Amino acid sequence: QVQLVESGGGLVQPGRSLTLACAASGSIFSFNLMGWYRQAPGEQRELVAFITSGGTTKYATSVKGRFTISRDSAKNTVYLQMNNLEPEDTAVYYCTARTLVLPGKIDYWGQGTQVTVSS
């Protein structure tokens, strides 16, 4: 059973930084990609960033240049470094991992961690 455990959320002032961590129960290289989604109240869940097993990264336009996704294979952990946070970044952030099982896929999700950006 795959488990993803997020940590690092909290309350932060606009312009400050926060780092989220997602610890996986197994090797992160067992997944084809890992990433972060977020969901604000009343909004749909949206992709923030992902990183593939080969190291390719992709970001939502709204966070490009401010957020960085990275990984530490020794710790089986993926990180989301968030800089210059804005109130619009307030949301529950979810870690996700995907395994391709052709012809389909299996997605795993963490429980979510709240990020609130407010003065």
Buried (B, 14 or more C-beta within 10 A) or exposed (E): EBEBBBBBBEEBEEEEEBEBBBBBEEEBEEBBBBBBBBBBEEEEBEBBBBBBBEEEBBBBEEBEEBBBBBBEEEEBBBBBBBBEBEEEBBBBBBBBBBBEEEEEEEEBBBEBBEBBBEE
